[in-house]
Amino acid sequence: MVIYQHYKTRKIMKKLTQMLDSAIEGKFSEQLYNESLISSFESRFYRYLSANEASAQNLAKEKEQIKQLLADISHQTKTPLANILLYAQLLEEHDLKAESLNAVSALRGQAGKLSFLIDTLVKLSRLETGVFKLHPTLSPVSTMIEDVIFQFEQKALHKEIKLGLVDVKGIHALKDVYAYFDYKWTAEALGNLLDNAIKYTPIGGEISISVIEYDLFCRIDIKDNGIGISEDEQAKIFARFYRSPSVYHQEGIGIGLYLTRHIISEQNGYIKVSSTLDKGTVFSIFLPRKA
């Protein structure tokens, strides 16, 4: 009796294993048509796989529709916005009254903001729907940081903010620090953090970037002595469209940090924040050192 039961159990497990293997290969089909328990399971499993396949097809269809919609939005808005900016710039070159000149300047500024908003939303949607793929490769961390600093040094200089790379390891050692990351997108994520640091650091402040190596990760710290973030808000700042009530007067739409975390997490990295009100903030990006 025990031997028969063992044989029966093995037979059922073998059949279930065959079903799973067929499902993995995409070749599963219902074969048993009787009143047995295994036949009931097979029938239910087949219905589940069919529903799952239909759901996957619908998802792929929706993703393609979103991709097309984003392409249409980007195409339809790019030309009129570019024209508005161009004509506003041409008007500014004319001898206008002060009142008219201010109006044209405001028009150009608002058109620039709208262009930035659309570009950011399209970029975010493409990342979330998988239209854009990140391709991490082994790259030098210091080169990316230097490129981002060069991009923002004029903006920092305008506020008399001291901005630079703090060389913790020594310049030659720092050039030997490598990690796996998508250069373009990670530079954008780092740029978002640096842009925020400049925005929320007062005139004459200081922003430093440093690199620390661990066994599995390379850590990049962006440290400022700005307004800081309250403890109860630190868990909220990475949410899409979240903006602290204390910075409503500042420009922004609340997408930068959400996009930054999305970019880093898509590369098997992560981001942390440490902050004290009125004393400053440290954002830490952790990039994997191994593929």
RODO-2510 file (C-alpha; in nm, 4 decimals, decimal comma):
residues 291
     n   res          X          Y          Z
     1     m     0,0000     0,0000     0,0000
     2     v     0,2809     0,2437     0,0929
     3     i     0,4732     0,1521    -0,2218
     4     y     0,1647     0,2120    -0,4367
     5     q     0,0993     0,5468    -0,2709
     6     h     0,4624     0,6491    -0,3260
     7     y     0,4353     0,5432    -0,6910
     8     k     0,1127     0,7399    -0,7334
     9     t     0,2634     1,0519    -0,5753
    10     r     0,5716     1,0307    -0,7980
    11     k     0,3496     0,9909    -1,1054
    12     i     0,1483     1,3015    -1,0128
    13     m     0,4635     1,5040    -0,9431
    14     k     0,6133     1,3923    -1,2731
    15     k     0,2977     1,5002    -1,4548
    16     l     0,2966     1,8391    -1,2789
    17     t     0,6639     1,8886    -1,3663
    18     q     0,5880     1,8136    -1,7316
    19     m     0,3044     2,0666    -1,7240
    20     l     0,5293     2,3357    -1,5791
    21     d     0,8061     2,2618    -1,8307
    22     s     0,5533     2,2869    -2,1147
    23     a     0,4195     2,6131    -1,9727
    24     i     0,7717     2,7598    -1,9487
    25     e     0,8363     2,6646    -2,3127
    26     g     0,4981     2,8045    -2,4181
    27     k     0,3765     2,4658    -2,5441
    28     f     0,1256     2,3714    -2,2756
    29     s    -0,2056     2,2250    -2,3913
    30     e    -0,4839     2,0460    -2,2087
    31     q    -0,4657     1,6691    -2,2668
    32     l    -0,6594     1,4852    -1,9905
    33     y    -1,0357     1,4832    -2,0092
    34     n    -1,1667     1,2788    -1,7183
    35     e    -1,2922     1,3254    -1,3638
    36     s    -0,9562     1,2827    -1,1913
    37     l    -0,8014     1,5475    -0,9658
    38     i    -0,5015     1,5878    -1,1951
    39     s    -0,7354     1,6502    -1,4900
    40     s    -0,9163     1,9195    -1,2914
    41     f    -0,5851     2,0832    -1,2076
    42     e    -0,4728     2,0635    -1,5713
    43     s    -0,7936     2,2286    -1,6874
    44     r    -0,7615     2,5108    -1,4347
    45     f    -0,3922     2,5550    -1,5114
    46     y    -0,4711     2,5794    -1,8826
    47     r    -0,7357     2,8471    -1,8181
    48     y    -0,4896     3,0398    -1,5997
    49     l    -0,2187     3,0309    -1,8669
    50     s    -0,4673     3,1349    -2,1356
    51     a    -0,5867     3,4295    -1,9254
    52     n    -0,2257     3,5218    -1,8474
    53     e    -0,1307     3,5128    -2,2159
    54     a    -0,4291     3,7291    -2,3065
    55     s    -0,3317     3,9763    -2,0342
    56     a     0,0268     3,9870    -2,1637
    57     q    -0,0983     4,0519    -2,5174
    58     n    -0,3243     4,3335    -2,3957
    59     l    -0,0343     4,4834    -2,1994
    60     a     0,1927     4,4713    -2,5043
    61     k    -0,0815     4,6351    -2,7114
    62     e    -0,1343     4,9101    -2,4530
    63     k     0,2408     4,9695    -2,4312
    64     e     0,2584     5,0094    -2,8078
    65     q    -0,0360     5,2527    -2,7972
    66     i     0,1356     5,4551    -2,5237
    67     k     0,4565     5,4548    -2,7261
    68     q     0,2689     5,5896    -3,0286
    69     l     0,0851     5,8460    -2,8158
    70     l     0,4121     5,9712    -2,6671
    71     a     0,5650     5,9988    -3,0119
    72     d     0,2620     6,1984    -3,1291
    73     i     0,2728     6,4305    -2,8255
    74     s     0,6444     6,4886    -2,8663
    75     h     0,6094     6,5552    -3,2398
    76     q     0,2980     6,7716    -3,2189
    77     t     0,4267     6,9989    -2,9420
    78     k     0,7931     7,0303    -3,0360
    79     t     0,7460     7,2498    -3,3440
    80     p     0,4946     7,5023    -3,2032
    81     l     0,6936     7,5426    -2,8820
    82     a     1,0165     7,5910    -3,0760
    83     n     0,8421     7,8550    -3,2888
    84     i     0,7070     8,0374    -2,9817
    85     l     1,0571     8,0491    -2,8321
    86     l     1,2068     8,1633    -3,1631
    87     y     0,9548     8,4434    -3,2203
    88     a     0,9849     8,5580    -2,8596
    89     q     1,3616     8,5772    -2,9011
    90     l     1,3221     8,7739    -3,2271
    91     l     1,0828     9,0176    -3,0583
    92     e     1,3321     9,0745    -2,7773
    93     e     1,5849     9,1916    -3,0346
    94     h     1,3532     9,4729    -3,1458
    95     d     1,3406     9,8165    -2,9899
    96     l     1,0344     9,7604    -2,7698
    97     k     0,8907     9,9565    -2,4840
    98     a     0,9879     9,8314    -2,1381
    99     e     0,6373     9,6976    -2,0736
   100     s     0,6305     9,5045    -2,4038
   101     l     0,9823     9,3742    -2,3477
   102     n     0,8846     9,2399    -2,0071
   103     a     0,5815     9,0666    -2,1579
   104     v     0,7922     8,9039    -2,4301
   105     s     1,0497     8,7941    -2,1732
   106     a     0,7743     8,6395    -1,9596
   107     l     0,6316     8,4667    -2,2677
   108     r     0,9693     8,3133    -2,3519
   109     g     1,0195     8,2014    -1,9939
   110     q     0,6801     8,0315    -1,9727
   111     a     0,7270     7,8624    -2,3104
   112     g     1,0634     7,7328    -2,1898
   113     k     0,9012     7,5898    -1,8765
   114     l     0,6291     7,4218    -2,0823
   115     s     0,8881     7,2706    -2,3154
   116     f     1,0837     7,1378    -2,0165
   117     l     0,7669     6,9926    -1,8604
   118     i     0,6631     6,8091    -2,1772
   119     d     1,0141     6,6742    -2,2358
   120     t     1,0324     6,5497    -1,8764
   121     l     0,6896     6,3834    -1,8837
   122     v     0,7625     6,2131    -2,2160
   123     k     1,1005     6,0960    -2,0884
   124     l     0,9482     5,9621    -1,7665
   125     s     0,6685     5,7802    -1,9478
   126     r     0,9129     5,6201    -2,1892
   127     l     1,1214     5,4912    -1,9017
   128     e     0,8206     5,3552    -1,7131
   129     t     0,6747     5,1786    -2,0165
   130     g     1,0087     5,0290    -2,1167
   131     v     1,0355     5,2261    -2,4415
   132     f     1,3758     5,3485    -2,3258
   133     k     1,6147     5,0759    -2,2164
   134     l     1,9086     5,1429    -1,9887
   135     h     2,2377     4,9784    -2,0874
   136     p     2,4785     4,9723    -1,7911
   137     t     2,8429     4,9223    -1,8813
   138     l     3,1634     4,9335    -1,6793
   139     s     3,2581     5,3020    -1,6847
   140     p     3,4750     5,5477    -1,4877
   141     v     3,2720     5,7296    -1,2229
   142     s     3,4944     6,0380    -1,2047
   143     t     3,4518     6,1214    -1,5750
   144     m     3,0736     6,1265    -1,5446
   145     i     3,0891     6,3437    -1,2309
   146     e     3,3252     6,5913    -1,3957
   147     d     3,0920     6,6188    -1,6970
   148     v     2,7915     6,6900    -1,4727
   149     i     2,9855     6,9482    -1,2684
   150     f     3,0899     7,1239    -1,5905
   151     q     2,7237     7,1339    -1,6954
   152     f     2,6108     7,3055    -1,3723
   153     e     2,9114     7,5145    -1,2680
   154     q     2,7789     7,8335    -1,4313
   155     k     2,4447     7,7958    -1,2545
   156     a     2,6270     7,7508    -0,9235
   157     l     2,8546     8,0445    -0,9987
   158     h     2,5500     8,2653    -1,0572
   159     k     2,4517     8,2041    -0,6914
   160     e     2,8142     8,2273    -0,5745
   161     i     2,7969     7,8634    -0,4632
   162     k     3,1208     7,6725    -0,4323
   163     l     3,0821     7,3496    -0,6299
   164     g     3,3436     7,0779    -0,6676
   165     l     3,4511     6,7159    -0,6442
   166     v     3,5957     6,6341    -0,3028
   167     d     3,8843     6,3990    -0,3678
   168     v     3,8624     6,1502    -0,0819
   169     k     4,0832     5,8850    -0,2444
   170     g     4,3443     6,0981    -0,4204
   171     i     4,3068     6,2068    -0,7818
   172     h     4,4853     5,9081    -0,9380
   173     a     4,2978     5,6557    -0,7259
   174     l     3,9650     5,8220    -0,8030
   175     k     4,0207     5,7807    -1,1759
   176     d     4,0462     5,4052    -1,1139
   177     v     3,6962     5,3860    -0,9615
   178     y     3,4617     5,2058    -1,1985
   179     a     3,0971     5,0972    -1,1704
   180     y     2,8247     4,9523    -1,3923
   181     f     2,5865     5,2239    -1,5077
   182     d     2,4241     5,3776    -1,8125
   183     y     2,6373     5,6874    -1,8677
   184     k     2,3732     5,9167    -2,0196
   185     w     2,0864     5,8350    -1,7828
   186     t     2,2978     5,8202    -1,4677
   187     a     2,4447     6,1592    -1,5560
   188     e     2,0883     6,2874    -1,5843
   189     a     2,0008     6,1419    -1,2425
   190     l     2,3099     6,3017    -1,0886
   191     g     2,2239     6,6270    -1,2658
   192     n     1,8754     6,6250    -1,1113
   193     l     2,0271     6,5999    -0,7634
   194     l     2,2825     6,8704    -0,8370
   195     d     2,0158     7,1002    -0,9824
   196     n     1,8067     7,0602    -0,6653
   197     a     2,1103     7,1229    -0,4451
   198     i     2,1833     7,4504    -0,6262
   199     k     1,8166     7,5519    -0,6162
   200     y     1,7789     7,4979    -0,2394
   201     t     2,1215     7,6176    -0,1281
   202     p     2,1420     7,9885    -0,0374
   203     i     2,3749     8,2378    -0,2049
   204     g     2,7348     8,1792    -0,1008
   205     g     2,6698     7,8172     0,0000
   206     e     2,8727     7,5073    -0,0763
   207     i     2,8029     7,1820    -0,2618
   208     s     3,0468     6,8924    -0,2712
   209     i     3,0488     6,5579    -0,4529
   210     s     3,2519     6,2681    -0,3209
   211     v     3,3027     5,9024    -0,4106
   212     i     3,3410     5,6070    -0,1728
   213     e     3,4129     5,2479    -0,2794
   214     y     3,2588     4,9390    -0,1222
   215     d     3,2904     4,5746    -0,2206
   216     l     2,9623     4,5621    -0,4114
   217     f     2,8745     4,9273    -0,4677
   218     c     3,0267     5,2608    -0,5547
   219     r     2,8706     5,5423    -0,3522
   220     i     2,8392     5,8977    -0,4834
   221     d     2,7476     6,1633    -0,2249
   222     i     2,6020     6,5020    -0,3191
   223     k     2,6247     6,7179    -0,0083
   224     d     2,4955     7,0736     0,0374
   225     n     2,4458     7,3188     0,3232
   226     g     2,1032     7,4310     0,2043
   227     i     1,7587     7,4454     0,3619
   228     g     1,7425     7,0713     0,4414
   229     i     1,4467     6,8318     0,4427
   230     s     1,2332     6,7548     0,7478
   231     e     1,2415     6,3959     0,8739
   232     d     0,8726     6,3298     0,8042
   233     e     0,9137     6,4420     0,4410
   234     q     1,2217     6,2367     0,3589
   235     a     1,0075     5,9311     0,2787
   236     k     0,7808     6,1356     0,0494
   237     i     1,0254     6,3260    -0,1680
   238     f     1,0765     6,0395    -0,4162
   239     a     0,7039     6,0188    -0,4945
   240     r     0,5919     6,1410    -0,8336
   241     f     0,4803     6,5084    -0,8354
   242     y     0,5460     6,5505    -0,4621
   243     r     0,6574     6,8982    -0,3597
   244     s     0,7143     7,0158    -0,0068
   245     p     0,4857     7,3020     0,1050
   246     s     0,7989     7,4871     0,2146
   247     v     0,9287     7,5136    -0,1458
   248     y     0,6088     7,5899    -0,3375
   249     h     0,7521     7,9312    -0,4245
   250     q     1,0446     7,7632    -0,6036
   251     e     1,0272     7,6453    -0,9645
   252     g     0,9703     7,2733    -1,0158
   253     i     0,7053     7,0072    -1,0812
   254     g     0,8147     6,7282    -0,8463
   255     i     0,9401     6,4783    -1,1038
   256     g     1,3199     6,5075    -1,0737
   257     l     1,3702     6,2881    -0,7653
   258     y     1,1144     6,0328    -0,8810
   259     l     1,2916     6,0050    -1,2164
   260     t     1,6313     5,9865    -1,0441
   261     r     1,5289     5,6955    -0,8207
   262     h     1,3712     5,5176    -1,1176
   263     i     1,6924     5,5492    -1,3209
   264     i     1,9138     5,4230    -1,0372
   265     s     1,6889     5,1322    -0,9360
   266     e     1,6605     5,0172    -1,2992
   267     q     2,0376     4,9597    -1,2862
   268     n     2,0235     4,7511    -0,9654
   269     g     2,1377     5,0467    -0,7585
   270     y     1,9612     5,2513    -0,4937
   271     i     1,9500     5,6016    -0,3461
   272     k     1,9391     5,7287     0,0129
   273     v     1,8908     6,0694     0,1709
   274     s     2,0135     6,2151     0,4986
   275     s     1,9109     6,5662     0,5953
   276     t     1,8691     6,8139     0,8793
   277     l     1,6518     7,1245     0,8531
   278     d     1,8500     7,4447     0,7966
   279     k     2,1795     7,2514     0,7920
   280     g     2,1817     7,0723     0,4598
   281     t     2,1225     6,7452     0,2773
   282     v     2,3253     6,4500     0,1531
   283     f     2,1921     6,2361    -0,1309
   284     s     2,3814     5,9099    -0,1767
   285     i     2,3680     5,7120    -0,5013
   286     f     2,4836     5,3498    -0,4870
   287     l     2,5896     5,2014    -0,8213
   288     p     2,6818     4,8310    -0,8558
   289     r     3,0506     4,7573    -0,9118
   290     k     2,9796     4,4162    -1,0630
   291     a     2,7481     4,3212    -1,3466
***
